[in-house]
Amino acid sequence: MKDQEVLDPANDAEADMAAIAHQCLMTALDHSRADHINIILDVGAEGNAKYETPVLKLPPRALRFFADVLRQMAKQEPMLLVPQKHELTTQEAANFLKVSRPFVIKEIEANRLKCRKVNRHRRIEFEELRRYQTAQQQQSEQALQDLTQLSEELRLEF
């Protein structure tokens, strides 16, 4: 993911500001059913009647996105913005999933992970990678529930 920029974690002051801003945005979004939200910008032209106060008109979806970014900043976690149709190499996919490259190739060959070929190279769409990751998490959670149920039926203690 060479062309993507990792946003470093926020410092303490930025995290505090982000937490407050996130709370304000979520409160505004929770109480609004509007098709857009106006944000009035304070550009320091106080008391100057010659200048109109700038108003930024945003769709609620954009504000939810900003709220998600602010939430991550408040947690002081690094972020990576990736376009939905971005394609990754098998090594980049392995790094994202925190597995080995041969494991990714085995998953592709087993048709559990879709890719396309560019000459001899495999490319995996980021959205497909997220789908695979979600499916794997759900499968792990189901296996854990099954194991818990089985241990309860057998009256095993932990």
DAUR-V284712 format. One record per run of one state. SS is the DSSP state (~ for helix, > for strand, _ for the rest). FROM is the first residue (numbers start at 0). LEN is the number of residues. If there is no record, write none. Layout:
ss: {SS;SS}
from: {FROM;FROM}
len: {LEN;LEN}
This chain:
ss: {_;>;_;~;_;>;_;>;_;~;_;>;_;>;_;~;_;~;_;>;_;>;~;_}
from: {0;5;7;11;30;36;40;54;58;59;74;78;80;86;88;89;97;100;109;115;118;120;125;153}
len: {5;2;4;19;6;4;14;4;1;15;4;2;6;2;1;8;3;9;6;3;2;5;28;5}
